[in-house]
Structure formats: C-alpha cells, structure tokens
Amino acid sequence: MRLLLRLPSILWCLFPDFVMHSYYFGSDWRLDPFDNAAILYDYITDVKAATGAKQVNIVARCEGANIAAAYLAQYGNDDIRCL
C-alpha cells in the first residue's frame, strides 16, 4: 500500500517531466452515448489545450465505457493514450 501512495513521486523521480492532472467528465445519462461522445470530444480538446498534452488517459466505467466506445467509433484514438 505504501508503494501505491508514493507512486506519483516515484514516477516523478524516474520521469521528471511527468505531470499528473485529474479531470472529471460528467455525462448526461439521458443522452445517446454518441451525443455524449461529441461533448467528450470538446472536453478532451479543452483539457489538452489547458495542459499542453498531446493525448489523454481515460478511466471509464459503467455508462462511461459506452461513451468511450462511442468516442473511439466517432473520433478514433489519436487523442487517447490509454483507455
């Protein structure tokens, strides 16, 4: 457990330019996953502009997995580093 708590600092030592940002995307469950994917595309574009990152990691579960799949189907994986 201690290793897990210290992981960001260990990664920083190994990769000094490693920066961890966490952003939360809240979806509207009433919308079609493809409509939410379009909103997610705009959100990812904003996050990349704010952080200067070329790609983002996505952690998705439940309905978020459906939205992520719709995102990949519509926009591909050029902006996604890890899903």
C-alpha positions as CSV (number, residue, x, y, z in Angstrom):
1,M,0.0,0.0,0.0
2,R,2.8,2.4,0.7
3,L,4.2,2.0,-2.8
4,L,0.8,2.9,-4.2
5,L,0.7,6.1,-2.1
6,R,4.2,7.1,-3.2
7,L,3.8,6.2,-6.9
8,P,3.4,9.7,-8.2
9,S,6.7,10.8,-6.5
10,I,8.5,7.7,-7.7
11,L,7.3,8.3,-11.2
12,W,8.4,11.9,-11.0
13,C,11.9,10.7,-10.0
14,L,12.0,8.3,-12.9
15,F,10.4,10.8,-15.4
16,P,10.9,14.4,-14.2
17,D,8.6,15.8,-16.9
18,F,5.8,13.5,-15.7
19,V,2.8,15.6,-14.6
20,M,-0.4,14.1,-13.4
21,H,-3.7,16.0,-13.9
22,S,-7.1,14.6,-13.0
23,Y,-10.2,15.9,-14.7
24,Y,-13.8,14.6,-14.2
25,F,-16.2,14.4,-17.1
26,G,-19.8,14.1,-16.0
27,S,-22.1,12.7,-18.7
28,D,-25.9,13.1,-19.1
29,W,-27.4,9.6,-18.8
30,R,-30.4,10.7,-20.8
31,L,-28.4,11.4,-24.0
32,D,-27.3,8.9,-26.5
33,P,-23.7,7.7,-26.0
34,F,-22.7,9.2,-29.3
35,D,-24.1,12.6,-28.2
36,N,-22.1,12.3,-25.0
37,A,-19.1,11.3,-27.1
38,A,-19.3,14.6,-29.0
39,I,-19.4,16.5,-25.7
40,L,-16.4,14.4,-24.5
41,Y,-14.5,15.3,-27.7
42,D,-14.9,19.0,-26.9
43,Y,-13.9,18.4,-23.3
44,I,-10.8,16.5,-24.3
45,T,-9.9,19.3,-26.7
46,D,-10.2,21.8,-23.8
47,V,-8.1,19.6,-21.4
48,K,-5.4,19.2,-24.0
49,A,-5.3,22.9,-24.6
50,A,-5.2,23.6,-20.8
51,T,-2.4,21.1,-20.1
52,G,-0.4,21.2,-23.3
53,A,-0.8,17.4,-23.5
54,K,-0.9,15.7,-26.9
55,Q,-3.0,12.7,-25.6
56,V,-5.1,11.9,-22.5
57,N,-5.8,8.8,-20.5
58,I,-9.4,7.8,-19.9
59,V,-10.7,5.8,-17.0
60,A,-14.3,4.8,-17.7
61,R,-16.8,2.5,-16.0
62,C,-20.5,1.7,-16.4
63,E,-22.1,4.1,-18.9
64,G,-18.7,5.8,-19.3
65,A,-17.4,2.7,-21.0
66,N,-20.2,3.0,-23.6
67,I,-19.4,6.7,-24.1
68,A,-15.7,5.9,-24.5
69,A,-16.6,3.2,-27.1
70,A,-18.8,5.7,-28.9
71,Y,-15.9,8.2,-28.8
72,L,-13.5,5.7,-30.3
73,A,-16.0,4.8,-33.0
74,Q,-16.6,8.5,-33.9
75,Y,-13.2,10.1,-33.4
76,G,-10.6,7.3,-33.3
77,N,-7.8,7.0,-30.8
78,D,-5.4,9.8,-31.9
79,D,-6.2,11.8,-28.7
80,I,-6.3,8.8,-26.4
81,R,-3.1,7.5,-24.9
82,C,-4.7,4.8,-22.7
83,L,-8.2,3.7,-22.1
